[in-house]
């Protein structure tokens, strides 16, 4: 499976409050990785039609419709992710394995999650586009996640990223040339607008067929329930019989199976470590992740 960059459409950025930005910076790492595999084990062993009949995801609960659908992309699956997002890390290997098993094989298109006023997210977007320009983004993905999430090494400056690239066996000179290239700088600048184009307000998020959006914050079962929803939406949008995903192995990224992490305000609550207080805290209300 290859990582395919998407052509950019420039739009004006929405105004985001500092409080919301602080929540965005903290939320992905702060959310707990629950492993109540609601529906996931049953779905794994069933054919796609049987799984759909057993527990079809519900619009408005497990996924939402884009307000401005992108036409002409019935077989497209887009992931909006960040290297510093625990949930993105957890879903990485399972997502690639699921896409490779589809017939025809599916290419997931990655978009780095970025907001205009979040330098760390913009830095990780630049790192992704650098690796993508070098043609190694897919091959190096898990190594980047491991360095950032498990070893707690921020790769948010050119020097830190280039040093990591050298230690990972990449040519540092070629890495710096790609990092500083006008193309990568432009892609990084356009990343927030690209995210807005897909109406994504949390990470990781998945947009299927240019019209459906889901995420661990929406899907029943949180992280574990996200890929079954993606699979269901892919079958619904593309018309292909989808092979159900394997269960997400939460312990693969260093999180205890069945444990709970601390929420944004210090409490461990809700299926993903954060229990929304009301509709205003749902992704549609502007809660950024």
C-alpha positions as CSV (number, residue, x, y, z in Angstrom):
1,X,0.0,0.0,0.0
2,X,1.4,3.4,-0.9
3,X,0.9,6.8,0.7
4,X,-0.6,9.1,-1.9
5,X,-0.5,12.9,-1.4
6,X,-3.7,14.8,-2.2
7,X,-3.9,17.9,-4.3
8,X,-4.5,20.9,-2.2
9,X,-7.4,23.3,-2.3
10,X,-6.7,26.6,-0.5
11,X,-9.5,27.9,1.8
12,X,-9.6,30.5,4.5
13,X,-8.8,29.2,8.0
14,X,-11.5,29.2,10.6
15,X,-10.9,31.3,13.8
16,X,-9.9,29.0,16.7
17,X,-9.8,30.2,20.3
18,X,-6.7,29.6,22.4
19,X,-8.6,27.5,24.8
20,X,-9.7,25.2,22.0
21,X,-6.1,25.0,20.7
22,X,-4.9,24.0,24.1
23,X,-7.4,21.2,24.2
24,X,-6.3,20.2,20.7
25,X,-2.7,19.9,21.7
26,X,-3.5,17.8,24.8
27,X,-6.5,15.7,23.8
28,X,-5.0,13.0,21.6
29,X,-2.3,12.0,24.0
30,X,-4.6,12.5,27.0
31,X,-7.4,10.4,25.8
32,X,-7.5,6.9,27.2
33,X,-7.1,3.9,24.9
34,X,-10.1,1.8,25.9
35,X,-10.3,-1.8,24.8
36,X,-13.9,-2.6,25.1
37,X,-14.1,-4.1,21.7
38,X,-17.8,-3.3,21.2
39,X,-18.8,-5.3,18.1
40,X,-15.2,-5.8,16.9
41,X,-14.6,-9.5,17.7
42,X,-17.9,-10.4,16.2
43,X,-17.3,-8.4,13.1
44,X,-13.9,-10.0,12.5
45,X,-15.2,-13.4,11.9
46,X,-18.2,-12.5,9.8
47,X,-18.6,-11.8,6.1
48,X,-19.2,-8.1,5.4
49,X,-22.9,-8.5,4.7
50,X,-23.5,-10.6,7.9
51,X,-21.4,-8.1,10.0
52,X,-23.4,-5.2,8.6
53,X,-26.7,-6.9,9.4
54,X,-25.5,-7.8,12.9
55,X,-24.6,-4.3,13.9
56,X,-24.7,-1.6,11.3
57,X,-23.1,1.7,12.3
58,X,-25.6,4.5,12.9
59,X,-25.5,7.8,11.1
60,X,-25.2,10.7,13.5
61,X,-23.7,8.4,16.2
62,X,-20.9,6.3,14.6
63,X,-20.4,8.5,11.7
64,X,-21.6,11.8,10.2
65,X,-22.2,13.1,6.7
66,X,-20.0,15.9,5.4
67,X,-21.9,19.1,5.0
68,X,-20.1,19.6,1.6
69,X,-19.4,16.2,0.1
70,X,-16.6,15.7,-2.3
71,X,-18.0,14.1,-5.4
72,X,-16.3,11.5,-7.6
73,X,-14.4,9.7,-4.8
74,X,-16.5,6.6,-4.0
75,X,-13.5,4.4,-3.3
76,X,-11.4,6.9,-1.4
77,X,-10.4,6.5,2.2
78,X,-8.6,9.4,3.8
79,X,-7.0,9.4,7.2
80,X,-6.2,12.6,9.0
81,X,-3.5,11.8,11.5
82,X,-0.5,13.0,13.5
83,X,2.7,11.4,14.5
84,X,2.2,12.7,18.0
85,X,-1.3,11.2,18.3
86,X,-1.7,8.0,20.4
87,X,-4.8,6.9,18.5
88,X,-3.1,7.4,15.1
89,X,-0.3,5.1,16.3
90,X,-2.7,2.5,17.5
91,X,-4.6,2.4,14.2
92,X,-1.6,2.5,11.9
93,X,-0.7,-1.2,11.4
94,X,-4.3,-2.4,11.5
95,X,-5.4,0.2,9.0
96,X,-2.7,-0.8,6.5
97,X,-3.5,-4.5,7.0
98,X,-7.2,-3.9,6.4
99,X,-6.6,-1.8,3.2
100,X,-4.2,-4.5,1.8
101,X,-6.8,-7.2,2.2
102,X,-9.5,-5.4,0.2
103,X,-10.2,-6.5,-3.4
104,X,-9.3,-4.5,-5.3
105,X,-6.5,-3.5,-2.9
106,X,-7.1,-0.1,-1.4
107,X,-4.7,2.9,-1.0
108,X,-5.4,5.0,2.1
109,X,-4.6,8.6,1.5
110,X,-2.9,10.3,4.5
111,X,-3.3,14.0,5.5
112,X,-1.3,15.3,8.4
113,X,-3.6,17.0,10.9
114,X,-2.6,20.6,11.2
115,X,-4.0,23.9,12.5
116,X,-2.6,27.2,11.6
117,X,-1.6,28.2,15.1
118,X,-0.2,24.8,16.4
119,X,3.5,24.8,15.5
120,X,4.1,21.2,16.7
121,X,1.3,19.9,14.4
122,X,2.7,21.9,11.5
123,X,6.1,20.5,12.2
124,X,4.9,17.0,12.1
125,X,3.0,17.8,8.8
126,X,6.3,19.0,7.4
127,X,8.0,15.8,8.5
128,X,5.4,13.7,6.8
129,X,5.6,15.6,3.6
130,X,9.4,15.4,3.7
131,X,9.3,11.6,4.0
132,X,6.6,11.4,1.4
133,X,8.7,13.4,-1.0
134,X,11.6,11.0,-0.4
135,X,9.2,8.1,-1.1
136,X,9.6,6.5,2.3
137,X,6.6,7.8,4.3
138,X,4.8,4.5,4.5
139,X,8.0,2.5,5.2
140,X,9.1,4.8,8.0
141,X,5.8,5.5,9.6
142,X,6.0,3.1,12.5
143,X,9.6,4.2,13.2
144,X,8.4,7.8,13.5
145,X,5.5,6.9,15.7
146,X,7.9,4.8,17.9
147,X,10.4,7.6,18.3
148,X,7.7,10.3,19.0
149,X,5.3,8.3,21.1
150,X,7.4,5.6,22.8
151,X,10.7,7.3,23.1
152,X,9.2,10.8,23.7
153,X,11.6,12.4,21.2
154,X,9.9,15.4,19.6
155,X,10.9,15.7,15.9
156,X,9.6,19.2,15.5
157,X,12.7,21.0,14.3
158,X,14.8,20.4,11.2
159,X,17.9,19.4,13.2
160,X,16.1,16.9,15.4
161,X,14.3,15.4,12.4
162,X,17.4,15.2,10.3
163,X,19.3,13.6,13.2
164,X,16.6,11.0,13.6
165,X,16.6,10.5,9.8
166,X,20.3,9.7,9.8
167,X,19.9,7.3,12.7
168,X,17.1,5.6,10.8
169,X,19.3,5.0,7.8
170,X,18.2,7.9,5.6
171,X,20.5,10.2,3.8
172,X,20.6,13.4,5.9
173,X,21.5,15.6,3.0
174,X,18.7,14.3,0.9
175,X,16.4,14.7,4.0
176,X,17.3,18.3,4.5
177,X,16.9,19.1,0.8
178,X,13.4,17.7,0.9
179,X,12.6,19.3,4.2
180,X,13.6,22.8,2.9
181,X,12.1,22.3,-0.6
182,X,9.5,24.8,-1.8
183,X,7.1,22.0,-2.5
184,X,7.2,20.7,1.1
185,X,7.0,24.2,2.5
186,X,3.9,24.8,0.3
187,X,2.3,21.5,1.3
188,X,2.8,22.3,5.0
189,X,1.4,25.8,4.6
190,X,-1.7,24.3,2.8
191,X,-2.2,21.4,5.3
192,X,-4.7,23.3,7.6
193,X,-6.9,24.2,4.6
194,X,-6.7,20.6,3.3
195,X,-7.9,19.4,6.7
196,X,-10.8,21.9,6.6
197,X,-11.7,20.7,3.1
198,X,-12.5,17.3,4.6
199,X,-14.4,19.0,7.6
200,X,-12.2,17.3,10.1
201,X,-12.1,18.6,13.7
202,X,-10.4,15.8,15.6
203,X,-7.6,13.4,15.0
204,X,-7.4,10.7,13.9
205,X,-10.4,11.0,11.6
206,X,-11.4,9.1,8.5
207,X,-13.3,10.4,5.5
208,X,-14.8,7.7,3.3
209,X,-16.1,8.2,-0.3
210,X,-15.8,11.9,0.1
211,X,-19.0,12.0,2.1
212,X,-18.8,10.1,5.4
213,X,-16.6,11.0,8.4
214,X,-15.8,8.9,11.5
215,X,-13.2,8.8,14.3
216,X,-12.6,7.2,17.7
217,X,-14.6,10.0,19.2
218,X,-17.6,9.1,17.2
219,X,-17.5,5.3,16.7
220,X,-19.0,3.0,19.3
221,X,-16.1,1.3,21.0
222,X,-13.7,4.2,20.5
223,X,-10.4,3.2,19.0
224,X,-11.3,-0.5,18.7
225,X,-14.6,0.3,17.0
226,X,-13.3,2.8,14.4
227,X,-12.0,0.5,11.7
228,X,-15.2,-1.6,11.6
229,X,-17.1,1.7,10.9
230,X,-14.5,2.6,8.2
231,X,-15.0,-0.8,6.6
232,X,-18.8,-0.5,6.6
233,X,-18.6,3.0,5.1
234,X,-16.2,1.8,2.4
235,X,-18.5,-1.0,1.4
236,X,-21.4,1.4,1.4
237,X,-19.7,4.0,-0.7
238,X,-17.7,1.9,-3.1
239,X,-20.0,-1.0,-3.7
240,X,-17.2,-3.5,-3.1
241,X,-17.6,-6.3,-0.5
242,X,-15.3,-5.2,2.3
243,X,-13.1,-7.5,4.3
244,X,-13.6,-6.8,8.0
245,X,-10.5,-5.5,9.9
246,X,-8.7,-7.4,12.6
247,X,-9.1,-6.1,16.2
248,X,-6.9,-3.2,17.1
249,X,-4.1,-4.4,19.5
250,X,-4.0,-1.5,22.0
251,X,-0.8,-2.8,23.7
252,X,1.2,-2.4,20.5
253,X,1.8,1.3,21.3
254,X,2.7,0.8,24.9
255,X,-0.8,1.3,26.4
256,X,-2.2,-1.2,28.9
257,X,-4.9,-3.4,27.4
258,X,-8.0,-2.3,29.2
259,X,-6.4,0.6,31.0
260,X,-7.5,4.2,31.1
261,X,-5.5,7.4,30.7
262,X,-6.0,10.8,32.2
263,X,-8.5,13.1,30.5
264,X,-7.8,16.8,29.6
265,X,-8.8,18.0,33.1
266,X,-7.0,15.3,35.0
267,X,-9.9,12.7,35.2
268,X,-10.1,9.3,33.6
269,X,-13.6,9.2,32.3
270,X,-15.5,8.0,29.3
271,X,-14.7,5.4,26.7
272,X,-11.7,7.3,25.4
273,X,-10.6,9.0,28.6
274,X,-12.8,12.1,28.0
275,X,-16.5,12.2,28.5
276,X,-18.1,15.1,26.6
277,X,-20.3,17.3,28.8
278,X,-22.8,18.0,26.1
279,X,-23.4,18.4,22.4
280,X,-21.1,21.4,22.3
281,X,-18.2,19.1,23.1
282,X,-18.8,16.8,20.2
283,X,-16.5,17.2,17.2
284,X,-19.3,19.0,15.3
285,X,-19.3,21.6,18.1
286,X,-15.7,22.5,17.4
287,X,-13.8,20.3,19.9
288,X,-10.5,19.8,18.3
289,X,-8.4,16.7,18.7
